[in-house]
């Protein structure tokens, strides 16, 4: 009978220990899941920022290309007018 009582006490102690261990593990899992969610949110925000930066860069590159083309066009026009003026002077 004493052995049975001692065994019951040991089982109760083991159950309490396992319950505390389980609670600790569940808390750690919940914390890890929260951290994972936060990390995913940060990554999503960084991706959005990267996408916005890429679109901004592409827009600026297009504007720069358009401006270079316009400058070349204006330089060609100026050279043509200078040639016309030079011809008129020689006549």
C-alpha positions as CSV (number, residue, x, y, z in Angstrom):
1,X,0.0,0.0,0.0
2,X,2.9,2.4,0.8
3,X,4.5,1.6,-2.5
4,X,1.2,2.3,-4.3
5,X,0.9,5.6,-2.4
6,X,4.5,6.5,-3.2
7,X,3.9,5.6,-6.8
8,X,0.8,7.8,-7.0
9,X,2.8,10.7,-5.4
10,X,5.6,10.1,-8.0
11,X,3.1,10.0,-10.8
12,X,1.4,13.2,-9.6
13,X,4.8,14.9,-9.4
14,X,5.7,13.7,-12.8
15,X,2.4,14.9,-14.2
16,X,2.9,18.4,-12.7
17,X,6.4,18.5,-14.0
18,X,5.2,17.5,-17.5
19,X,2.4,20.0,-17.3
20,X,4.9,22.8,-16.5
21,X,7.2,21.6,-19.2
22,X,4.3,21.5,-21.7
23,X,3.2,25.0,-20.7
24,X,6.8,26.3,-21.1
25,X,7.1,24.7,-24.5
26,X,3.7,26.0,-25.6
27,X,4.7,29.5,-24.5
28,X,8.0,29.2,-26.5
29,X,6.1,28.0,-29.5
30,X,3.7,30.9,-29.3
31,X,6.6,33.3,-28.9
32,X,8.4,31.8,-31.9
33,X,5.2,32.0,-33.9
34,X,4.8,35.7,-32.9
35,X,8.4,36.4,-33.9
36,X,7.8,34.6,-37.2
37,X,4.8,36.7,-37.9
38,X,6.7,39.9,-37.1
39,X,9.6,38.8,-39.3
40,X,7.2,38.1,-42.2
41,X,5.6,41.5,-41.7
42,X,9.0,43.2,-41.8
43,X,10.0,41.2,-44.9
44,X,6.7,42.1,-46.6
45,X,7.2,45.8,-45.8
46,X,10.8,45.7,-47.0
47,X,9.6,44.0,-50.3
48,X,7.0,46.7,-50.8
49,X,9.7,49.4,-50.1
50,X,12.0,47.6,-52.6
51,X,9.3,47.4,-55.2
52,X,8.5,51.1,-54.8
53,X,12.2,52.0,-55.0
54,X,12.5,49.9,-58.2
55,X,9.5,51.7,-59.8
56,X,10.9,55.1,-58.8
57,X,14.3,54.1,-60.2
58,X,12.7,52.9,-63.5
59,X,10.8,56.2,-63.7
60,X,13.9,58.3,-63.2
61,X,15.8,56.2,-65.7
62,X,13.1,56.7,-68.3
63,X,13.0,60.5,-67.6
64,X,16.7,60.6,-67.9
65,X,16.6,58.7,-71.2
66,X,13.9,61.0,-72.5
67,X,15.8,64.1,-71.4
68,X,19.0,62.8,-73.2
69,X,17.0,62.2,-76.4
70,X,15.5,65.7,-76.1
71,X,18.9,67.3,-75.6
72,X,20.3,65.4,-78.6
73,X,17.4,66.6,-80.7
74,X,17.9,70.2,-79.6
75,X,21.6,69.9,-80.3
76,X,20.9,68.7,-83.8
77,X,18.4,71.6,-84.3
78,X,21.0,74.0,-83.1
79,X,23.7,72.6,-85.3
80,X,21.3,72.8,-88.3
81,X,20.5,76.4,-87.5
82,X,24.2,77.2,-87.1
83,X,24.9,75.7,-90.4
84,X,22.1,77.7,-92.0
85,X,23.4,80.9,-90.5
86,X,26.9,80.1,-91.6
87,X,25.6,79.5,-95.2
88,X,23.7,82.8,-95.1
89,X,26.8,84.7,-94.0
90,X,28.8,83.2,-96.9
91,X,26.2,84.2,-99.5
